[in-house]
């Protein structure tokens, strides 16, 4: 899928932005090739994921993960 890119020249880019803002042309860079329904599902799962994982971990396991992370940070 070929992507229409905006001009790299500053003056041409400014003109294209003004044209889009005034409605003389349409912004063709809106389509990123992703399915909007799939994006929405991904965001929904992402918002739940961290909290659900934290709730499922035991305090001992959380401490183990934290110790391992601290060891990695201090190893540098």
Phi, psi and omega in degrees: 000118179283136181255129175283120182262153175284154180299148179273336177291132185301316182292318179294321179295317178299317179298318181293324178293319178295318178299319179293317182295324182272355178086009179287333175216168181254151178282117182267358183267014183283329182276114180259008176082009181256147177283120183301325179293320179292323178296317180297318179295321179296319178294321181297313179293323180295325180289330181274330192304307184296316181293319180296320179293318180297322179290332182276343182279144175279158178301325179294317181292321177298319179295320179298316179296318181295319179295319180295318179294318179296320179297320178296318180296317183282343180293329183299000000 
